[in-house]
Amino acid sequence: MILINRALRGEGASHAYLPPAPAVNADQDLLAVVDGFLRYNIVPTRRGTTWTTDAPFRETRTALATAEAAGAVVVEMEAAALYALAVARDRPVICFAHVTNMMGVAEGDFEKGPYDGAVQALSVVTSASRGWFQYSQQPDQ
């Protein structure tokens, strides 16, 4: 699981909320609290940058290399729009990427683990929810 700290804006939806820019960041305070709960509960995640694109399986090797050079460790389709909405509406949002494949390079590439990753996903959701609750109880939120 990747706790997404920054999303490269390679799709169109994020541009409906914010002016053009290469990337949009997660709320750093919420990110720190959620990351702390994940670590405390020993839920294996890592922070990372994602490349949000509308059509990940239609991208070129050059585009993938450019995203990787910009720090992307995962590709997905929603985080940039969600983080842009969060910034535009001043609402904290946190996104995760459950890494299940390597852009379709091998047979059985969508393996998510036991129970299709449900146990891992529930651990992440539980810890993230506790972190969000603590964050939401802060006086300035």
PyRosetta script that sets phi, psi and omega in degrees:
from pyrosetta import init, pose_from_sequence

init()
pose = pose_from_sequence("MILINRALRGEGASHAYLPPAPAVNADQDLLAVVDGFLRYNIVPTRRGTTWTTDAPFRETRTALATAEAAGAVVVEMEAAALYALAVARDRPVICFAHVTNMMGVAEGDFEKGPYDGAVQALSVVTSASRGWFQYSQQPDQ")
pose.set_psi(1, 135.1)
pose.set_omega(1, 176.6)
pose.set_phi(2, -108.7)
pose.set_psi(2, 124.5)
pose.set_omega(2, 170.6)
pose.set_phi(3, -85.3)
pose.set_psi(3, 109.3)
pose.set_omega(3, -170.6)
pose.set_phi(4, -77.5)
pose.set_psi(4, 116.6)
pose.set_omega(4, 179.3)
pose.set_phi(5, -96.8)
pose.set_psi(5, -18.8)
pose.set_omega(5, -179.1)
pose.set_phi(6, -156.0)
pose.set_psi(6, 142.0)
pose.set_omega(6, 179.2)
pose.set_phi(7, -122.5)
pose.set_psi(7, 123.5)
pose.set_omega(7, 173.1)
pose.set_phi(8, -73.4)
pose.set_psi(8, 132.6)
pose.set_omega(8, -170.7)
pose.set_phi(9, -92.7)
pose.set_psi(9, 83.7)
pose.set_omega(9, -179.5)
pose.set_phi(10, -105.1)
pose.set_psi(10, 16.9)
pose.set_omega(10, -179.4)
pose.set_phi(11, -125.9)
pose.set_psi(11, -175.8)
pose.set_omega(11, -176.8)
pose.set_phi(12, -99.5)
pose.set_psi(12, -25.7)
pose.set_omega(12, -172.1)
pose.set_phi(13, -63.9)
pose.set_psi(13, -38.9)
pose.set_omega(13, -177.9)
pose.set_phi(14, -63.3)
pose.set_psi(14, -27.3)
pose.set_omega(14, -179.2)
pose.set_phi(15, -74.2)
pose.set_psi(15, -12.8)
pose.set_omega(15, 174.6)
pose.set_phi(16, -76.3)
pose.set_psi(16, -16.7)
pose.set_omega(16, -176.7)
pose.set_phi(17, -108.3)
pose.set_psi(17, -32.4)
pose.set_omega(17, -175.9)
pose.set_phi(18, -133.8)
pose.set_psi(18, 154.7)
pose.set_omega(18, 174.0)
pose.set_phi(19, -60.8)
pose.set_psi(19, 159.5)
pose.set_omega(19, -179.9)
pose.set_phi(20, -56.1)
pose.set_psi(20, 139.2)
pose.set_omega(20, 175.2)
pose.set_phi(21, -164.4)
pose.set_psi(21, 156.6)
pose.set_omega(21, -177.9)
pose.set_phi(22, -64.9)
pose.set_psi(22, -32.1)
pose.set_omega(22, -173.6)
pose.set_phi(23, -151.7)
pose.set_psi(23, 167.1)
pose.set_omega(23, 173.8)
pose.set_phi(24, -134.9)
pose.set_psi(24, 138.0)
pose.set_omega(24, -176.6)
pose.set_phi(25, -98.0)
pose.set_psi(25, 153.0)
pose.set_omega(25, 171.7)
pose.set_phi(26, -71.6)
pose.set_psi(26, 159.7)
pose.set_omega(26, 173.5)
pose.set_phi(27, -62.4)
pose.set_psi(27, 115.0)
pose.set_omega(27, -172.7)
pose.set_phi(28, -66.3)
pose.set_psi(28, -34.2)
pose.set_omega(28, 178.3)
pose.set_phi(29, -67.3)
pose.set_psi(29, -47.5)
pose.set_omega(29, 178.2)
pose.set_phi(30, -62.7)
pose.set_psi(30, -42.7)
pose.set_omega(30, 178.9)
pose.set_phi(31, -56.3)
pose.set_psi(31, -44.7)
pose.set_omega(31, -178.9)
pose.set_phi(32, -65.2)
pose.set_psi(32, -42.7)
pose.set_omega(32, -179.0)
pose.set_phi(33, -66.2)
pose.set_psi(33, -47.5)
pose.set_omega(33, -179.7)
pose.set_phi(34, -63.0)
pose.set_psi(34, -43.2)
pose.set_omega(34, 179.0)
pose.set_phi(35, -60.5)
pose.set_psi(35, -39.4)
pose.set_omega(35, 177.5)
pose.set_phi(36, -61.8)
pose.set_psi(36, -42.8)
pose.set_omega(36, 178.4)
pose.set_phi(37, -67.6)
pose.set_psi(37, -37.5)
pose.set_omega(37, 177.4)
pose.set_phi(38, -61.8)
pose.set_psi(38, -44.8)
pose.set_omega(38, 180.0)
pose.set_phi(39, -66.9)
pose.set_psi(39, -43.6)
pose.set_omega(39, 180.0)
pose.set_phi(40, -59.4)
pose.set_psi(40, -39.5)
pose.set_omega(40, -179.5)
pose.set_phi(41, -89.1)
pose.set_psi(41, 6.6)
pose.set_omega(41, 178.2)
pose.set_phi(42, 52.7)
pose.set_psi(42, 48.9)
pose.set_omega(42, 175.4)
pose.set_phi(43, -96.3)
pose.set_psi(43, 116.0)
pose.set_omega(43, -175.1)
pose.set_phi(44, -69.5)
pose.set_psi(44, 107.0)
pose.set_omega(44, 175.3)
pose.set_phi(45, -140.8)
pose.set_psi(45, 166.5)
pose.set_omega(45, 170.8)
pose.set_phi(46, -141.1)
pose.set_psi(46, 150.6)
pose.set_omega(46, 176.3)
pose.set_phi(47, -78.9)
pose.set_psi(47, 148.1)
pose.set_omega(47, 177.6)
pose.set_phi(48, -170.8)
pose.set_psi(48, 163.3)
pose.set_omega(48, 177.0)
pose.set_phi(49, -90.4)
pose.set_psi(49, 141.1)
pose.set_omega(49, 176.4)
pose.set_phi(50, -114.1)
pose.set_psi(50, 159.1)
pose.set_omega(50, 169.8)
pose.set_phi(51, -110.0)
pose.set_psi(51, 114.6)
pose.set_omega(51, 177.4)
pose.set_phi(52, -91.5)
pose.set_psi(52, 122.5)
pose.set_omega(52, 179.6)
pose.set_phi(53, -140.1)
pose.set_psi(53, 149.4)
pose.set_omega(53, -178.5)
pose.set_phi(54, -71.2)
pose.set_psi(54, -27.1)
pose.set_omega(54, -173.8)
pose.set_phi(55, -140.5)
pose.set_psi(55, 74.3)
pose.set_omega(55, -174.1)
pose.set_phi(56, -60.2)
pose.set_psi(56, -29.1)
pose.set_omega(56, -179.0)
pose.set_phi(57, -86.5)
pose.set_psi(57, 0.9)
pose.set_omega(57, 177.0)
pose.set_phi(58, -110.9)
pose.set_psi(58, 4.4)
pose.set_omega(58, -178.1)
pose.set_phi(59, -77.7)
pose.set_psi(59, 156.8)
pose.set_omega(59, -179.0)
pose.set_phi(60, -90.8)
pose.set_psi(60, 162.3)
pose.set_omega(60, 176.1)
pose.set_phi(61, -60.5)
pose.set_psi(61, -35.8)
pose.set_omega(61, 179.0)
pose.set_phi(62, -64.4)
pose.set_psi(62, -43.8)
pose.set_omega(62, 178.9)
pose.set_phi(63, -64.7)
pose.set_psi(63, -40.9)
pose.set_omega(63, 177.0)
pose.set_phi(64, -62.6)
pose.set_psi(64, -42.8)
pose.set_omega(64, 179.7)
pose.set_phi(65, -65.6)
pose.set_psi(65, -36.7)
pose.set_omega(65, 178.1)
pose.set_phi(66, -65.2)
pose.set_psi(66, -44.0)
pose.set_omega(66, 178.2)
pose.set_phi(67, -63.5)
pose.set_psi(67, -42.4)
pose.set_omega(67, 179.1)
pose.set_phi(68, -63.1)
pose.set_psi(68, -41.5)
pose.set_omega(68, 178.4)
pose.set_phi(69, -63.8)
pose.set_psi(69, -27.8)
pose.set_omega(69, 177.8)
pose.set_phi(70, -84.2)
pose.set_psi(70, 1.3)
pose.set_omega(70, 174.4)
pose.set_phi(71, 107.1)
pose.set_psi(71, -0.4)
pose.set_omega(71, -178.0)
pose.set_phi(72, -66.8)
pose.set_psi(72, 133.4)
pose.set_omega(72, 175.7)
pose.set_phi(73, -113.4)
pose.set_psi(73, -5.6)
pose.set_omega(73, -178.8)
pose.set_phi(74, -152.9)
pose.set_psi(74, 155.5)
pose.set_omega(74, 177.4)
pose.set_phi(75, -121.1)
pose.set_psi(75, 134.4)
pose.set_omega(75, 177.2)
pose.set_phi(76, -152.1)
pose.set_psi(76, -172.6)
pose.set_omega(76, -170.7)
pose.set_phi(77, -121.3)
pose.set_psi(77, 0.4)
pose.set_omega(77, -172.1)
pose.set_phi(78, -129.8)
pose.set_psi(78, -27.6)
pose.set_omega(78, -167.4)
pose.set_phi(79, -57.9)
pose.set_psi(79, -42.5)
pose.set_omega(79, -178.0)
pose.set_phi(80, -61.3)
pose.set_psi(80, -42.2)
pose.set_omega(80, 179.4)
pose.set_phi(81, -65.8)
pose.set_psi(81, -41.6)
pose.set_omega(81, 179.5)
pose.set_phi(82, -66.5)
pose.set_psi(82, -40.7)
pose.set_omega(82, 178.7)
pose.set_phi(83, -70.3)
pose.set_psi(83, -35.6)
pose.set_omega(83, 176.6)
pose.set_phi(84, -65.1)
pose.set_psi(84, -43.9)
pose.set_omega(84, 175.9)
pose.set_phi(85, -59.4)
pose.set_psi(85, -43.2)
pose.set_omega(85, -179.8)
pose.set_phi(86, -60.1)
pose.set_psi(86, -44.0)
pose.set_omega(86, 179.0)
pose.set_phi(87, -66.0)
pose.set_psi(87, -46.7)
pose.set_omega(87, -177.2)
pose.set_phi(88, -62.6)
pose.set_psi(88, -36.2)
pose.set_omega(88, -176.8)
pose.set_phi(89, -101.1)
pose.set_psi(89, 2.5)
pose.set_omega(89, -179.3)
pose.set_phi(90, 52.8)
pose.set_psi(90, 50.8)
pose.set_omega(90, 178.2)
pose.set_phi(91, -127.2)
pose.set_psi(91, 132.0)
pose.set_omega(91, -179.2)
pose.set_phi(92, -73.3)
pose.set_psi(92, 134.0)
pose.set_omega(92, 177.3)
pose.set_phi(93, -136.5)
pose.set_psi(93, 143.8)
pose.set_omega(93, 175.3)
pose.set_phi(94, -130.6)
pose.set_psi(94, 139.9)
pose.set_omega(94, -178.8)
pose.set_phi(95, -125.3)
pose.set_psi(95, 147.9)
pose.set_omega(95, 175.0)
pose.set_phi(96, -123.3)
pose.set_psi(96, 154.7)
pose.set_omega(96, 170.6)
pose.set_phi(97, -122.4)
pose.set_psi(97, 122.6)
pose.set_omega(97, 176.0)
pose.set_phi(98, -90.9)
pose.set_psi(98, 104.4)
pose.set_omega(98, -174.9)
pose.set_phi(99, -75.4)
pose.set_psi(99, 115.3)
pose.set_omega(99, -176.1)
pose.set_phi(100, -124.3)
pose.set_psi(100, -5.3)
pose.set_omega(100, 179.5)
pose.set_phi(101, -157.6)
pose.set_psi(101, 175.6)
pose.set_omega(101, 179.7)
pose.set_phi(102, -119.8)
pose.set_psi(102, 56.2)
pose.set_omega(102, -180.0)
pose.set_phi(103, 57.4)
pose.set_psi(103, 39.3)
pose.set_omega(103, 172.9)
pose.set_phi(104, 67.6)
pose.set_psi(104, 34.7)
pose.set_omega(104, -175.8)
pose.set_phi(105, -88.5)
pose.set_psi(105, -12.3)
pose.set_omega(105, -176.7)
pose.set_phi(106, -144.1)
pose.set_psi(106, 155.9)
pose.set_omega(106, 175.6)
pose.set_phi(107, -63.2)
pose.set_psi(107, 140.0)
pose.set_omega(107, -178.9)
pose.set_phi(108, 70.8)
pose.set_psi(108, 21.8)
pose.set_omega(108, -172.9)
pose.set_phi(109, -70.7)
pose.set_psi(109, -12.7)
pose.set_omega(109, -178.1)
pose.set_phi(110, -98.9)
pose.set_psi(110, 25.5)
pose.set_omega(110, 179.2)
pose.set_phi(111, -64.6)
pose.set_psi(111, 123.9)
pose.set_omega(111, -178.0)
pose.set_phi(112, -106.6)
pose.set_psi(112, -4.9)
pose.set_omega(112, -178.8)
pose.set_phi(113, 100.8)
pose.set_psi(113, -173.4)
pose.set_omega(113, -178.5)
pose.set_phi(114, -56.5)
pose.set_psi(114, 139.7)
pose.set_omega(114, 179.1)
pose.set_phi(115, 54.3)
pose.set_psi(115, 37.1)
pose.set_omega(115, -178.8)
pose.set_phi(116, 54.3)
pose.set_psi(116, 32.5)
pose.set_omega(116, 176.4)
pose.set_phi(117, 82.5)
pose.set_psi(117, 7.8)
pose.set_omega(117, -175.8)
pose.set_phi(118, -62.4)
pose.set_psi(118, -41.8)
pose.set_omega(118, -178.5)
pose.set_phi(119, -63.8)
pose.set_psi(119, -46.2)
pose.set_omega(119, 178.7)
pose.set_phi(120, -63.3)
pose.set_psi(120, -43.9)
pose.set_omega(120, -179.7)
pose.set_phi(121, -62.5)
pose.set_psi(121, -41.3)
pose.set_omega(121, 178.9)
pose.set_phi(122, -65.7)
pose.set_psi(122, -36.5)
pose.set_omega(122, 176.2)
pose.set_phi(123, -63.1)
pose.set_psi(123, -43.0)
pose.set_omega(123, 178.7)
pose.set_phi(124, -64.9)
pose.set_psi(124, -46.8)
pose.set_omega(124, -178.7)
pose.set_phi(125, -62.2)
pose.set_psi(125, -42.4)
pose.set_omega(125, 179.9)
pose.set_phi(126, -62.1)
pose.set_psi(126, -49.7)
pose.set_omega(126, -179.6)
pose.set_phi(127, -65.9)
pose.set_psi(127, -42.7)
pose.set_omega(127, 179.3)
pose.set_phi(128, -64.1)
pose.set_psi(128, -38.4)
pose.set_omega(128, 178.9)
pose.set_phi(129, -64.0)
pose.set_psi(129, -41.8)
pose.set_omega(129, 177.9)
pose.set_phi(130, -64.0)
pose.set_psi(130, -41.2)
pose.set_omega(130, 177.3)
pose.set_phi(131, -64.1)
pose.set_psi(131, -44.8)
pose.set_omega(131, 178.5)
pose.set_phi(132, -61.5)
pose.set_psi(132, -41.8)
pose.set_omega(132, -179.4)
pose.set_phi(133, -61.2)
pose.set_psi(133, -45.6)
pose.set_omega(133, 178.5)
pose.set_phi(134, -61.7)
pose.set_psi(134, -44.3)
pose.set_omega(134, 179.8)
pose.set_phi(135, -60.1)
pose.set_psi(135, -43.1)
pose.set_omega(135, -176.4)
pose.set_phi(136, -69.5)
pose.set_psi(136, -18.5)
pose.set_omega(136, -179.8)
pose.set_phi(137, -86.0)
pose.set_psi(137, -6.3)
pose.set_omega(137, 178.7)
pose.set_phi(138, -68.4)
pose.set_psi(138, 142.8)
pose.set_omega(138, -173.8)
pose.set_phi(139, -56.8)
pose.set_psi(139, -34.2)
pose.set_omega(139, -176.4)
pose.set_phi(140, -87.2)
pose.set_psi(140, 6.2)
pose.set_omega(140, -179.7)
pose.set_phi(141, -100.0)
pose.dump_pdb("model.pdb")
